[in-house]
Amino acid sequence: MDCTIRPMRETDLSDLCALLSDAEVMRWIEPPFSREQTKDFLEKAGLSVPPLIYAAEDAGGEFIGYVIYHDYDGENKEIGWLLKREAWGKGYAQALTARMLKMAGAEGKGAVIECAPAQAATKHIAQKFGFACRGNSGGCDVYFRARQQTM
């Protein structure tokens, strides 16, 4: 599945608002966001330096959601994704995970995925990529994947 990760822009507000106001998308995260909450989130997480999230686009340049990619601790990057429903089940989460793992590896970092215990799709992807659950923090299961050694 071809997709890209790019910095968020102020012009992403409407697409981000549509994503974060969808109750089904937000099911495992928190209650749906208002436009004002979305604007605040975009400013604090997407337009911050360094950013905590990045826009995800399909091959045609359409906004399909965002990825989480930022330092978790000194050895790991936190990675994740939130995709609009129209993008579910098409391989984007797997493609974005592979891309973020490559990015983390290029920085010499391992990766962490946090998700709600009942979030089966995220757990499946974490396990598929060799993550191991190392406990629970703040109500989320925490999956770690060590930095991959290069030869």
Phi, psi and omega per residue, in radians:
M1 nan 2.154 -3.114
D2 -1.552 2.181 3.099
C3 -2.684 2.849 -3.132
T4 -2.242 2.761 3.046
I5 -2.069 2.255 -3.137
R6 -2.469 2.818 3.074
P7 -1.045 2.556 3.064
M8 -1.215 2.694 3.093
R9 -2.272 2.755 3.081
E10 -0.997 -0.563 -3.126
T11 -1.237 -0.094 3.079
D12 -1.427 -0.072 -3.034
L13 -0.959 -0.838 -3.094
S14 -1.116 -0.786 3.112
D15 -1.121 -0.725 3.136
L16 -1.150 -0.663 3.119
C17 -1.128 -0.738 3.103
A18 -1.069 -0.691 3.127
L19 -1.163 -0.909 -3.025
L20 -1.354 -0.197 3.084
S21 -1.641 -0.043 -3.141
D22 -1.458 1.981 -3.074
A23 -1.043 -0.639 -3.131
E24 -1.223 -0.687 3.079
V25 -1.089 -0.696 -3.055
M26 -1.526 0.056 -3.036
R27 -0.816 -0.787 -3.058
W28 -1.680 0.023 -3.000
I29 -1.890 -1.193 3.123
E30 -2.950 3.057 3.138
P31 -1.026 2.640 3.131
P32 -0.930 2.595 -3.105
F33 -1.566 2.585 2.943
S34 -1.427 2.993 3.091
R35 -1.064 -0.713 -3.138
E36 -1.130 -0.741 3.090
Q37 -1.101 -0.695 3.129
T38 -1.128 -0.750 3.126
K39 -1.065 -0.773 3.114
D40 -1.084 -0.761 3.118
F41 -1.093 -0.771 3.123
L42 -1.042 -0.798 -3.124
E43 -1.133 -0.761 -3.057
K44 -1.419 -0.530 -3.060
A45 -1.905 -0.606 -3.068
G46 -1.692 -0.556 -3.108
L47 -1.826 0.105 3.128
S48 -1.292 2.890 3.089
V49 -2.162 1.989 -0.120
P50 -1.325 2.740 3.119
P51 -1.240 2.713 3.066
L52 -1.732 -0.441 3.139
I53 -2.299 2.761 3.121
Y54 -2.372 2.642 3.099
A55 -1.260 2.557 3.022
A56 -2.014 2.332 3.140
E57 -2.231 2.650 3.046
D58 -1.406 -3.109 -3.083
A59 -1.057 -0.464 3.129
G60 -1.542 0.069 3.126
G61 1.480 0.205 3.119
E62 -1.457 2.351 3.085
F63 -1.088 2.132 3.113
I64 -1.998 -0.097 3.139
G65 2.639 -2.677 3.088
Y66 -2.461 2.808 3.042
V67 -2.009 2.620 3.022
I68 -1.682 2.199 3.114
Y69 -2.689 1.810 3.131
H70 -2.810 2.944 3.113
D71 -1.080 2.347 3.064
Y72 -1.753 -0.815 3.052
D73 -2.672 -2.919 -3.097
G74 -1.179 -0.307 -3.060
E75 -2.024 -0.155 -3.006
N76 -2.385 2.678 2.973
K77 -1.832 2.439 2.974
E78 -1.470 2.278 3.095
I79 -2.181 2.726 3.111
G80 3.098 -3.096 -3.098
W81 -2.738 2.690 3.014
L82 -2.425 2.005 -3.030
L83 -2.044 2.558 3.077
K84 -1.175 2.675 -3.032
R85 -0.973 -0.612 -3.136
E86 -1.107 -0.311 -3.129
A87 -1.687 -0.111 -3.110
W88 -1.189 2.551 3.035
G89 1.254 0.257 -3.109
K90 -1.942 0.082 3.112
G91 1.611 0.024 -3.118
Y92 -1.145 -0.750 -3.116
A93 -1.054 -0.729 3.120
Q94 -1.156 -0.780 3.136
A95 -1.110 -0.725 3.129
L96 -1.183 -0.670 3.088
T97 -1.077 -0.813 3.117
A98 -1.025 -0.745 -3.130
R99 -1.139 -0.768 -3.133
M100 -1.193 -0.610 3.073
L101 -1.122 -0.661 3.085
K102 -1.130 -0.725 3.110
M103 -1.092 -0.809 -3.141
A104 -1.095 -0.759 3.120
G105 -1.051 -0.674 3.113
A106 -1.125 -0.426 3.085
E107 -1.620 0.048 -3.119
G108 1.254 0.506 -3.073
K109 -2.020 2.672 2.920
G110 -1.487 -2.958 -3.100
A111 -2.466 2.712 3.137
V112 -2.306 2.396 2.993
I113 -2.141 2.257 3.031
E114 -1.931 2.403 3.101
C115 -2.693 2.789 3.072
A116 -1.086 2.487 -3.121
P117 -0.939 -0.548 -3.112
A118 -1.569 0.052 -3.072
Q119 -1.439 1.396 -2.999
A120 -1.085 -0.681 -3.093
A121 -1.121 -0.745 3.124
T122 -1.176 -0.737 3.093
K123 -1.030 -0.738 -3.135
H124 -1.053 -0.803 3.136
I125 -1.149 -0.742 3.116
A126 -1.009 -0.827 -3.123
Q127 -1.168 -0.657 3.121
K128 -1.053 -0.587 -3.126
F129 -1.637 0.183 3.038
G130 1.488 0.308 3.050
F131 -1.351 2.630 3.078
A132 -2.175 2.366 3.121
C133 -1.232 2.228 -3.119
R134 -2.060 0.384 3.093
G135 2.249 -2.853 -3.067
N136 -2.339 2.406 3.121
S137 -2.429 2.149 3.112
G138 1.042 0.526 -3.138
G139 1.533 -0.040 3.130
C140 -1.886 2.472 2.959
D141 -1.279 2.453 -3.083
V142 -2.016 2.056 -3.135
Y143 -1.872 2.270 3.134
F144 -1.991 2.550 2.992
R145 -2.340 2.110 -3.108
A146 -1.156 2.730 3.064
R147 -1.014 2.364 3.129
Q148 -1.438 2.320 3.109
Q149 -1.333 2.390 3.068
T150 -1.801 2.606 -3.114
M151 -1.833 nan nan
